[in-house]
Amino acid sequence: MRKITTHTIGVIAITALLAACGQQTTSTPALTAPQASSTVVSSGALKYVQNELVVGYTDQASLQNAVSKVNGVVVATIPEIRVALVRVTGDALKVSGTAMKQAGLRYALPNSVVTGETPTPGVGTASLTAQAASADQIFDELPQYSLDPRHMNAKAAWDAGVTGKGVLVAVLDDPGDVSHPDLNPNWTGKAYDPFLDKVYTDPAEYVAAYSSPYAEHGTAVASSIVSPKDGKGIVGVAPDAKFMPVVINPAHKTENEFYSSFYIARGAVWATNNGARVLNNSWGGGTSFGAVKDAFDYAMSNGTVVVASMGNSYHDEFQYPAALPGVIASGALDASNRKTTFSTTGRHISSSAPGQDNMLALPTWLGGGRQLISGTSFSSPHTAGMAALALQKCPNATPYQVRRMLETTANGSIGSNAAGFDRDTGWGLLDAGKLAATFKTCDTLPARGANVSVNVKYIDGTGTHPGILADVILRGQGYRAGATDDPTPQYMTTTDATGQGNFAEIAPGTYDLYVAGADLSVTGGLPEDRGTYVGTLTATSGSTATSPDRKNIVLTASSPDLNPADPYEPNDTPADAKTITYGQTTSTAYIFGRPQDNDYFKFTGAAGDKITANVLAAGEIGGSLDSYLYLIGPDGTTVLTENDDRGTPRIDSDSEVSFTLPAAGTYYLLVSSYTIASGGDDNSPFNKYQLKLAKN
């Protein structure tokens, strides 16, 4: 896997959702310029398209209302999942606070950009040299240890007629070379670029558009799934399956030019609508909610299996989308059936497949032929190919049933637990031959999976409110914390602005249910104000996305205060300024109550006083305020200094000014928000702050 990350800041996402707590469209024309022409900016770890928001909405009227409030324009929608891309005139990160307080939005986030990291040492393309191969490793012309009887045992499945025939696999990646002799015979005749919203049917046009020295990953990935068994080159796990590329990384000028989250989601929905039964995702990054999760949930609700690589981080950790509920997460093995050193591990792993020195196709625009390449990027398509085999045998199998077909026939003797599951390799090495032998008919299919919807409400002294941004954990009963061989399922998600948290295609059974209220790092308050719930939930085999197992939770927790009282109001002009003294930190105040709230404080200083004033806001005490601070002279109008984000380089979104006073007198500190300072409106009840003044 080429490790990719969708950088997002949790506080930004949470703030956006929380601000929506006040409460099928047709697509509009898509952008027509390459992504590279859009301005990508950074705020800490977050990279996003500067003037674009991704909005999850509940209905068309709510979307239009929110768009009008930020003077935005709907660029495109994905009506199947009620997600819109909105272009705004200002900075999306700053505008999101205003947009998100509108009723009827499930979330609204800056359109985060997926970017590549430096390749992991030892993971990449190796030189193609003569291989010491046994006869049972050569299926067409070149040796492929990954498919031999000691590894994935593919020929045994093919000999039984299980070749993936009739199954379409979508590869979300950089441009797979549809003209390559290992891919062209099984190309379905369509390729899609979700950014351009363009479908290619002419291979010459497609190759001319995407030929690049940086685009090779998708070709290698696709070849491991669908290369035909034709006596030439290599063969894929499912040599009679069809594939179509969905370009989420054009890779024109660099190896990594991944599209943003909106377009990845659009590509997944398009592939589902165009017949894909498997989506392969040899990339990683993102969060536990948002447009990509919505798109994958949509795919699974339509019977499409979603496969993702675990990652190349070397660590035991959650990476998305592999850790999303319902996704089949694939780890990488070497030729000795040991976990590769780089493969990410964790409880959410499903199974493993060869991911070290795989013999795979090289695009014709890079000379054609084949290459040796490594990473969990290539264990994932091996797994996607296995899913195609399972779906040929049992086309009505649900995504969870396909997962269990693969897991129950895997070679569990590998890894740290020879008896079955472990966090390094999952249920073991996938075995195509055993899959075909076990499921000669579909009468012995595993039980169907379950779909669960948890709705959370908060109850406090002011009444009952939507359970915004609650953390929801489903943990199978019998869970052994810390045990590396414990297969007990565990799933996590975050509720949206309506209090809803959804789990797609999970294991049926009885779960311990843990719910915790809204993140107090955003809303503020004491730990005991957050509130928790512990109970049980039964996930029923066969429940669906349209008829899920529902659980309603009323959580005794402090609901976010939508109408906080500012103890210093009115202080909106110099004449109304409230006094602050050296060494004092104010009580909590708010930039709230009107579209452009400006709070004035005054202090008396002597000539030569070296002062420092700090606004403690989102970065220090939580909340949603991206503060802006001015120091104003005794005339009440002259700005002596000002600051948006403290620190050089930037530490966070709080503000700090340091200044030596030129003369004795009364000076003013004006606290506002970046949005207001830029001429916009900002009226969130979570815009809390404290002002601190010191003489150095």
N, C-alpha and C positions, 0 to 999 in steps of 0.2 A: 504494500500500500504506500502510495505517496501520501504522507500524512498531511492532511489539509485541516485547517481550523477555521470555523466561522467565529470570529472574535465577537463576543457580546459581553456587556457589563450587566450583571444581574440587576443592579439598582435601577438602571435605566429601564429595563424591561418591566420590573416590578412597579416602578413609578407610573409607567404608562398604563398598566393594567389597573392600578389602584385609582388613578384619576378618572377612570371610566365608571366609577361606582355610582354616579348619578343615574345610570341605567345600563332570489336568483336574478342576478343581473346579467346583462349581455356585455361581452367584451368590447372595450374601446380600442382604438388603434394602438398597436404596440410601438415602442421606440424603433427607429429605423437606423440609428447609428450604433457602431460597436460600443460595447461596455467601456472600453478603454477611454472613450471620449468623455465619459461622465467623470465629474470631479469626485475622487475618493479622498476622504479626510479621516483623521484619527482623533480619538479622544481616549487617552490611556490605551487599553488593549483593544478597544472597539475600533473597527474600520467599517466605514459605511459610505454610501453614496450621499453626498452632502445635502441634496435637496429632494430626497425620496423617503417616504414613509411606507411601511407595510402595515396595512390595517385589516384586522379581522373584525367583521361586522355581523350584526344579527339580522339586519334587513336593509333594503335599499334606502329607505327614508333616513335611517340613522347614519348611513354612510354619507349621503349627500349633505346632511346637516353638519357632520363633523368636517367634511371637506370645505364647506362654506365658511366655517368658523376660522379656518387657517388660511383662507384665500388660496386653496389648493385646487389642483386639477387631477381628476382620475385618469391615469395614463393607461391602465389595463386592469382587468379583473380576472379572477379565477372563480367563476360563479359556482362551480360544484362545491367549493369549500368556503365560499363567502369571504374571500380575501381580495383586497384591492391594493394596487400600487398607486400612491398619491404623490404627485410632484408639488412641492411647496416653494415659495419664493425665498425663504430663509433657510437657516441651517436646520436640518431635520431633527437633530438631537435637541436643539433648543425649542423647536416648534412642537415637538411631541408632547410636551407638558400641556400646552394649550389644547391640542387635538384630543388628548386622551381623557379630558374631563367631560367629554360629550357623551350623552346617553347612547346606549345601543352598540357600543364597541366592545368586542371581546379582548382585543389587544391592539396596540399600535406601536411599532418599533421602527427605529431607523433601519433602512434597507441594508442590513449587514452584508459585508463582502467576504467571500471565502478566499483565503490567500494561502499560498504554499509555504512550507518551512524548508529549511536547508535539508537535503536528503540525509537520512540516517546513515551513518557510516556502515559500509558493508551491505547496504540495501540498495539495489539498483541494477543496472545492466552489466553483465559480465561478458568477457570476450567469448565468442562461439568457437570452441576448440573441439577436437575429436573426443568423443565420450566413450568410456569403457562400458558398453551396454551389452546386456544379455539379450538373447533373441526375443524374449517375451516383453521387452521394452520398446520394440519397434513395431509400430502399428501402420504407419504409412512409409515414410522414408527415414525420418530422424528419430532418435531415441527419446522416449518420454517416460522417465522413471515414475512420474506421478500417477500414471494410469496402469501400471503393471500389477500383477496379482498380489504383490507385497505392500501395495499402497492403495489406490482407489479401486482396483480390481474391475476396471471398466469393461474389458472384453467379455467377461462373463455376463454382464447385463446386455451388451449388444447381441451376443449369441442367442440370448433369450428374446430378442426382438425389442428390447427396451433401449431406444436410441434418442428419445426426445421428440419423436415425430409428432407434428401437429401443435407444438408448444412454441410460443413466441416470447423471447427474452429481450427486454430493453436494457441497454447499457448506458447508464448516466455517467458520462466521462468526457475526456477530450475526444476529438473526432476519430472514430473507428474507420479505418480505410476500407470502404465497401468495394473497392476495386481489387483488393489483395486476393490472390488465388485461394488463400485459406479462409476468406470471408465471403467473397462474392457469391459463391453457389448457395449460401444459406442466408443471404441478405433478403429481407422481406420486401424490399423495394421502396422503403420509406426511411428518411432520416430527418430529424427535427432539431431546429435551433429555437429554444424557447425565448431567447432574447429578441431575435428577429421575428419570431412567430412565423417561421418559414419551414415548409416541408419540402425536402429534396426527393425527387424520384429519378433523376438522371445522375448516374454515378460520375460521369465526366464533370458535370457542373459542381457536384459536391466536392470532388477531389480538387478541382480548381479553386474552390472557395476556401478549403481548409488545409491544403498542403503547407506544411510548416516544419522546420527543423526541430521545433519544440513539441510537436504533437505526435506521440508514439504510444502513450499509455493506454488509450482506449482500444487501439488495435490489438495490443498484447492481451488485454483483458478479454475482449470479444473472442479472440482466437482460442482461448482456453475453454470456451463454452461451446462453440458451434463449428469449429473447423471440420469440414466433411471428411469422411473416410473414403478417400478417392485414390489412394496409392501415391499421393504427392504430399510433400511437406509434413505437416503434423495433423493431428486429429483432436477434436474437442471432446469433452466429457459427454456432450449430447450432440453427436454428429449429424443428426437429422432435424434438430431444432432450428428455428429461424431466429434472426436477431434484427433489431433496429437500433441505431445509435441515437442517443439524445445528448446533444452537445451542451454540456454545462461548463465547459472550459475550452474556448476556441484555441488557446495556446498559439496565437499568431506571433507574438513578439517575445514571450517568455514561456517557461514551462508551466507557470501557474497564472492564468488569467480567469480564474473561476468566476462565474456569474454570482450574483447576489441571491439571497434566500428566496425572494419572490420568484425568480426565474427557475431555480431548482425545483420549487414546488410546482410551477406551471409545467415543467417538463415531465414530472412524475404523473401529474393528472392527465396530460396529453397521452402519455404512454399507456396508461390504464384504459383510457377511452378508445385507444386504437388497438386494443386486443392483447397487450402484453400480459402474460400470466406471471412473469417474474421480473422484478426490477433489481439490477445489480448496482451496488453503490460502493465502489472501491475508493472511497474518500471518507473523511471524518471531520466532524466539527459541529457546532451549533449548540442548541439548548434543548431542554425537555419540553418546550412548547413553542407554538408559533406556526408559520406557514408550512414549513417542511413536515412537521409532525402532522398537521392537518392533511397534507397531501398523502402521506404514507398511510394514515388512518383511512382515508378515502380509498386508496388502492386496496388495502386489505379488506375493506367492507365490500369490495367488488370481486373478491376472490383472488386477488393478485398477491403473490408472495414477495416480500421485501427482504433482500439479503444485503448485509453490509459488512465491511471488513472491521475487525476489532481495533486496528491501529498498530503503529510501529513505535510505541512510546517506551517499550521495555518495562512498563509499570503495571501494577494491578490498579485499575482505575476505570471510571465511567468515561466513555467517549461517545458522542452522538454523531450519526444516528444509530450506531450499533446498540446503544443502551435503551432505545425507545421500546416500550412494550410492543410485543408482536413481531419485532424485527429479528431475523435469524442472523446472529453475530458469528462471524467466522474467524478462527485463529489460524496461524501458520505453523506448518511442520517442515523439518528438513528431510533429506533423503533417508535418514535413519529413523524417521518417525518420532523425532524428538521436537518439542516446542522450540522454534527458533528463538534466539536470544532477544530479538527485537519485538516479538509479538506481544501486544497488550493482553493482559489477563483480567479476569473478574468473574463474578457470579453470573453475569448476564450472558456469558459465552454459551453458544449452542454446541458447536462441533469444530473440528479442525480439518484442514486439507493441506496438501503440499503448497508451500509458498517460498521455497528456497531453490534458486537455480532452475526455474521452469523454462522449458523450451517453448517459446511463443513467437508470434508473428511480428515482423517489423514492417512499418508502412512502406508502400512502394515509393513514396516521396523521399524516403530515407534509404532507398536502395533495395527495399523488399527483402525477401528471405525471412530468416528467423533470428532470435536472440535468446540469450539466457538472462533471466530477470527475476528479482526476488522482492518479497514484501507481502503483507497481508492483502494487498491489492489483488494478489493472484490466488490466494486461498479463497477469497470471496467468490470469484467467478467459477472456480471449481465447484463451490457449494451451489451457486446459481444453476450450473449445469445439472447437478444432482437433483435440484428442485424440478427442473424440466423433465428429467427421467420419471420422477414420482408423479408429475402431473400427466404425463403420457399414460401411465398405468391407470391412474385414478383421476380423471379430469375434473371430477366434482369435489375433490378433496379441498378442504378449507386451508388457508395459510397455516393455521396451527397444526392441522393434521399432516401437512407436508413436513413441517418442522419435526414432528414426532416420528414420521416415517424415516427421516434421515437419522435422527438421534437413536432410535431403537435398533437400527441396523448397523450403527457405527461400531468400529473396533475399539471397545472401551479399555482394552488391555494396555494401551499406550498412555503416557502421561504419568503423573505422580500417584494415581489411584488405579491400579490394575483391575479393580472390580467395577469401574464405571466412571462416573463424573468426577472431574476435578476442575479447579478454576484456571488451570493452564491450557487445557486442551478440550474442555467441555465433555461431551459424551464420547469423544474419541475421534478416530480417523474415519471419514466417510467411506463406505464400502458399496459400490454400485452393484456388484454381483449379489451381495446379500440382500440389498434392497429388492432386486428383481426376483430373487428366489423366495423372499418372505411374502411379498405382495403379488402372488400369482393371480389373485382376484382382489377385489376391493371389499370383500366381506370382512376382512380382518383389519380394516383401517382403525387407527387409534381414535379415541373419542374426539368429537369436535371441540374446538376451543371455546372460550367464553369472551363476552364483551361486557364491560362493567362501566357504569356511570355513577360517580359519586357527586352528590350535590351538597354543598356546605352552606349553611347560614350561620351568622353570628347573632347571638342574643346578648344584649347588655342593658344598662339602665335606660337607654333611649328606645329600645325596641328590637326588632329583628331586621337583619340586613344581609345582603348577599355575601357569601363567604369568599371574599376576594383574596386571591393568591394564598390560599391555604396549601400547605404541603401534605400530600396524601401518599401513604405507603401501604401497599398490600404485601404482606409477608406470610408465606405458607406456614401452616401450623407444623410444628416440629423443627423449625429453623434452629440451626446450631451456629450461633454467632462465632465467626472466626474460623470455622472448620473449612479447610480447603477442599474437602471431598463431599460437602453437603450440597445436594442438588435442589434443595427446597427453593421454589421460585420466590423472587422478590421483585416488585415493580414499583416505580415511583413516578409521580407526575405532580403538576402544579395546577390549581384551579384557575380559571380565567375570571374576568370581571363579573361574570354572572354566577360565580361559585361552582362552576362545573369542571370536573376532572374526569377524563375518559381513558380507559385502558382497552386497547384493541387486541383481539386474538391472543389471550393469555391462557395459561393452564387452568382447566376447571378444578374446583376444589374449595375447601374452606380456608379462609385467610384471616389472620389477625390484621385488623385495620387500624392504622395510626393516622391521626389528623392533627395538624398544628395550625393555629391561626396565622394571620398575615404577618409577614416579616417585619419585626419591630425596628430593624435597622432603617426601614423606609418610613413607617408610620409613626415611629417613636413609641415611648411607653416603657413600662417595666416588664421583665420576663414573665411575671405572673399574669400580666394583662393579655398575653398572647393566647392562652387557652389551648388545651389539648383534649383529644378524644382517643380512647382505646376501646375497641370492640371487635366484632367478627363480621365477616361478610362471606356469603356463599356465591361463588362464580359458577354458574350452571352451564354444563356442556350444551352447546347449540344456541346459546343466547347470541344475538346479533347486534350490529351497530344500530339498527333501527328499532330493535327491541332488546335493549341490554338489561342486565341485572342492575337494578337501581338501588342506591342506598342514600337516604337523606340524613344528613348529620346537622344537628343544631348544636353549635359549639358555644359554650359560655366563654366569651372572649370580648375584649374591647374592640368594637367595630371602629374602623378609621373615622375620626371626627370630621364630618363634612362641613362643619360650620364652627371652626374654633374661634375663641375670643382672644383678641390681641390686647394684652394689658396696657399697651402704650398708646393705643389709638384714642383720640385723633392726634397724629403726628405727621401729617402729610405735607406740611410746609415748614420753612424755617421758623415762622412765628409760633408754630405749635410744637417745636422740637422739645423732646424730653431730655432731661439732664443725665449724663453719664460722667463718672469721675475716673481718674487714674486708678487702676487696680480693680475696677468693677467689671463683672460680666452680667449682662442683663438677664432677666427671665426670658423664657421662650416667647418669641413674637412671630408674626406671620406676615408674609407678603401675600395678602389675601383680602377679599372684600370688595374689590373693584378691579376692573381690567388692568389698570396701571397704578399699582400701589407703590408709593415711595415713602419710606419711613425715615424721619429726621431725628437725630440725636445731637445734643450740643455739649461742649465741654469748655472749660476755661484753661488756657495754657499760657506759659511765660515764653519770652523770646529765648530761643536756643533749646527748648524742650525737644528731645528726640522721642517721638511717639510711634507706637505700633498699634494698629487696630485690626482685629480679626473678626470676620463673620464666620461663625461656626454653623454650618448648614449641612447639606447632604453628605459632604465628606467626613464630617466630624460627629454629628448627632443624628444623622439619618434624615428622612424626609425627601422632598423632591426639588428643593430650591437650588438652582444653579445661580449662586449669588453674584451680585455686582456691588462694589463699594466705592464711594467717592469721599474724598476729604475736601471740604469747601471752606473758603476763607471767611473772615468776619463779615464781609459784605453780604454773605448768604447766596452768592451767585458764582463766584470765581472758583473753578475747580483747580485745586492745587495738585492733586494726584488721584489716580483711580486704578482699579484692578478688577479683573474678571476672575482668573484662576490663579491661585497662589502657587509659588514655587517656580524655580528655573533650573532644570526643566519642570514642567507642570507636575504638581503633586496630586491635586484634585480640583474639583469645581468650586471649592470655597474661596473666599477672597481675603486679601491681606494688603494693607498699605503701611509703609514706614516713611516718616517724614520729619524733618527738623523745622519747627515752627519759626518763622522769620520775625515775629513780633508778638507781644502779649495781646491777648484778646479772647473773644469767644469764637470757637471754630465749630464746624458742623460735620457730622458723619451721616451720609445718606446711604441707606441700605435699600437695594432693589434686586431685580433679577436680570440676568443677561438678556432675556427676551424683551423685557420692558426697556432696558437700556438701548436695545436695538430698534425700538419703536413699535414693538409688538405688544400683545396682551398676554398676561400671565396671572391667573387667578385660581391657583390650585390650593385646596385646603391643606395640602401637605408641604407647602412652602414655608417651613418653619426654620427659625434661626435663633442664635444668640449672638450678641455683639460684645466683644471683649476689647477693652482699652488699657494700654499700659504705657508708662513712661520709662524709657530704657535708661 
